[in-house]
Amino acid sequence: MPSSGSGSASSQASAPPAPTRRSLAGYRRRLTQAEYFQSLTLLTTTSAGNAGGTTLVSTELAGGLDTNRYHNAWVYVYDGAQAGQLRRVGNNALNTTSGELTVSVAFGGQIAQGVGVEIHRLLPPIRHDGYIGVRECINNALQECWVPRRLPITGVANQLEYALSAYADVLDIEAIHEFYGPADSATHPWPYPGWHPVQNGEVLNLQVLPTLSTGDASLLGVTVPGDTYVRRSGVWQQVSTEGLVNDADEALFDPGFLTLIALAHAYSALASGPDSGAWVEHAQRARRRANLVKLAQLHHPDERPSHGVRRNVTYGPKDWRSW
């Protein structure tokens, strides 16, 4: 039964608030509810858990017959005072009469009434206890998908070479597709007649001829890994390889597309676990499907044969998984 510290149950429980479609939380829910995966239970607490923080209560969990239904599942608090905290469920932890669920290690405080909760049965929402998390699967999927960008280059009179060190963490020489010269007041930038990227060890530069004038606002057309350009704290920005970190962080890809790519990583994670046999075939099929979907739906920049860059691939940055 709920502890004496529990509040009164509400008359109707509801799912946690819906996140933004292209946010980490949105991708996570789409992936964990995908066909042949379906490992997510969404609920809202209908009473406060005990004061020690070891229980949560929701009438949506009541009425079943199996007290061990969520054994070893991960409980993730989506909002409220304990938002972002993750705990696991032990043996016979569910009171099927009251809907009270006990976790093995207490949360940082009492789980209040009206709090959104996710229960994950196959993989944790983030890396935990040696298990690859759903977030890592999503970021791995973003890493192998590319985003078109135009990076600013500011002209300097008579300068033949421009350092690209500011983009070293996200840019590959084979992902540089075009250079656009300065635009006039009535047009967008047009392809520039002479340019050539040069890599010398860790140093990547752009050579331009004829030279630009001081202050010329030019653009370098590239593709970058999807985990390096995200919306964080309301601002789209270049990041390193950390990808999506917070539930509200956003990426540019449609959830349906990204789910197909992330499923290959999720199945691979399960295939390397204790019940690997049941997931190996799913992982192989998901990888083949992901490669076909990327080929069909990702942006494939046009190549200008005059720019002289020798490619190892014909459609984007190096992506060995597709081969």
N, C-alpha and C positions, 0 to 999 in steps of 0.2 A: 504494500500500500504506500501511497505517497507519504513522505515524512511530515511531521507536525509543522515544519517550516513552509510547506507548500501552500500556495494561494488557491482560491477557488477556480475551478475549470471554467473556461468560456463555453458558450453554447455551441460554437462552431469553430473548428480549427481551419486554417488555410495554409496554402503553400507560402514559403518565404517570398519576399518581393522579387519581381522579375528583374534581372540585371540587364544592362545594355547588351544588345545582340553581339557586338564584336568585342566585348570585354573578356577578360580572363574567366570571370564567373560565367558569362554566357557561353563561351566555348566549352568550359568544363561541364556544364549541365547538358549541352548538346551531345558531347562525346559520351558521357556516362549514361545517357539515356538512348544511345544509338542501338539499332537492331543488332542482335547477337552479342551485345555487351550488357546493357541494362543492369547497371550495378548501383543505381542511385535511388534513395528514398528522400523526398523533400517533405518537410513538415514545419509547423510552427508550434512552439510550446503552448499548452493551454493552461498550465499552472506553473508556479515557480518550483524549481527543484529544491533539494535540501540545502541547508545553509552551508554545508561543507563543500559543495560544488561537485559532488560525485554522481548526481542524478539529474536527469531532465524528464519532464512529463509532457506527454501529448496524447490526447484521446485517439489520435490516428494510429497509435501503436497498440491500442487495446483491442480486445476481441478475438485475438488469435489463440492458438493452442500450444505454440512452441516457444517456451521461455528462452531457448537457445538460438532463436532465429537470427540474431545479429552477432553471434559469436565471432570474435576477431574482426568485426567491422570497424571502420574508422568513423568517428563522430566529429564533424567540423561545424563550428559555430559561425554562422554567416554574418550576423549583425548583433547589436547589443553590446553590453559592457565586456563580454569575453570574445568578441569577434576575432576570427583568425586562429583561435585555439583548436588544437587537434588532439583527440584522445581515442583509445581503443576500448572495445567492449570485451568483457571477460565471459566466463561460463554462466549460463542460466541467469543472464543479467536483465531480462525483460519480465516485468510484472504484466501479464497478459490481461489482468482485470482492470488495472488503473492506467496502464500505458506509461509506467515509470521505467526508464532505462538507466542502468548503472554503468559507469565507466570505471576502468581499472585504476586510473590515476585522476585525482580531482582536477577540475578546471581551476582557474585562478580565482574564482568566486562563484557565487550562486548564479545558476542559469534562470533568468527571470521569465515571467509569462510573456508571451507574444514575441519570442525570439525565433528567428529563422535558423533552421538546422539542416545540414546535409548528412546523410548516413551513406557511406561508400563501402560496398562489399568486396570489390575485386582489387582495386588499387586505391591508395590514399590520395587525397586531393593534391598534396605536396609530398616530396620525398620524405619518407619516415620509416624508421626501424629497418633499414636495409632495402625497402621497397621503392622502386621508381614511382614517382607521383604522376598524377594526371597533368599537373602543370608542366612537368618536364616533358611529357609526351607532346603537349601542345607546343612548347617552345622548340622541341626537336623538329616538329612538323613545320613551324615557321622558318626554321633555319634552312630547310631544303627548298623553300619556295622563295621566289624573288619578287622584289617591288621596284618598279621604275621610279627613278628620281632624277632630278636635274640639280646638280650641285653648283653653287655660285663660284665663279672665278672673276676676280676684279682685276682689270687690266692695269699694267704698269708700262709706261712708254719705253719702247725699244727692248723690252724683256722677252727673251726667247723661251724661257722655261719657267714653269710654275710648279711648286712643290704641292703634292697631294697628301702630305703627312697628316693633315687634319682628318683624313678619311681612311687612314691606314688600317683601322680595326674592322672596317666594313667593306672595303673595296678591293677587288681583284682586277688585275690588268685586263683580263679577258672579259670582264663585265663592263668595260668602257665601250660605248657604242657610237657616240656622236659628240661633237662639240658645236655649240651654237654661239655665233658671234653676237655682239650687242645689237639690240633692236632700236629702231627709231620710235618716235612717239605714236606711230599708227599701226605698228605690226609687232608680232611676237618675234623672238630671235630666230634667225635662219641658220642652217648649217654653214659652218665656217669653212673656207676653202682648204686651209692647211693646218693639220694638227697631228700629233703622234705621241702616244703614251710610251714612256721608257721606264723600265724597271731595272735597277742595279742593286741586287741583294734586297735589303729591306726598304730601299728608297724607291718611291714611285713618283715620277714627275710627268708633267704634260708639256710637250714642246709645241709652240705655235708659230706659224709663219704664213702670211705677214704678221708682224707684231701688232698688239693692241695699243690703243691710246690709254693714257692714265685715266682711271675711273670707269673704263668700259665695263659694263655689267654683262658678263658672259655666263654661259651655263654648260656644264659637262653632263651629257646624257649617259646614265649608268643604270645598272640593276644591282640591287643590294639584297642580302638575305632579309627575310621578313621579320626576323627577331631583332634586327638592328634599328628599326624605325617604328616607334610605338607612341601612343598617346598616354602620357603620364601626368597626373595632376592637372589635367585639362589642356595640356600642350603637346602637340606632335613634335617629337624630337629624336635625334640620332642618339642611340645608346650603344653600349658595347654588346657583348654576346649574352647578356643576362636575360633579354627578352621580356616577357610579361612577368611581373613580380606580384603586384597587388591585384585584388579582385576587380578593381575599377579600371586597370590598365587596358588599353585597347590596341588592336592591330587592324590591318586594312582588309583582311580577307573575309569573304562571306563564310558564316559558320558551317553551312552545308559542305562547301568545298574543303575547308580546313579539317572538318571532322573525318573526311575520307582519308586524308593524309595522316592525321594523328592516330587513327585506328590502327594503322600499320605499326606504329611505335607502341601503342598500348598492348596489342596482341603479342608483340615481340617481348615486351616486359613480362607478360604473363607466361609466355613460352619458356622463359628462362627461370621461372619459379618452380615451386614444389609440384604443381599440377601441370607440368609443361606439355605433356602429351596431348591434352585436349585443345591446346591453343596453337600448336605449330602450324597446322594446316590453315587456320584462320589468319595467322601472321603472313604466310606465304601468299595467300589470295589477296589479302589487303595490300601487300606491297606491290603486286602486279597492278592492281586497280589504281593505287595511288600514282604510279608512274604514268599510266594512261591518262588519268585525270589531269595531271600536271602538264603533260604534252598538249592536251586539248584546250585547257582553260587558262594557263598562265600566259602573261604577255610575252611575245617573242619580238624583240626590237629588230627593225630592219638594219641590215649591215650595209655600209657604204664601202665598196671594194677599194676605193682610192686611199683609205686611211692607213692601210698597211699593217694592221694588227693581225697576227696569225692566231687563229682560234683552235682550241681543242674541242670546243662544243659549238653548236650552231644556233642555240636558242636562249642562252642565258649564262649565268655564272657556272663555274664547275659544279657538277652535281653527279657524283659517281654513283649514287643510288639508282639513277635512271638507266644505268648501263648494266 
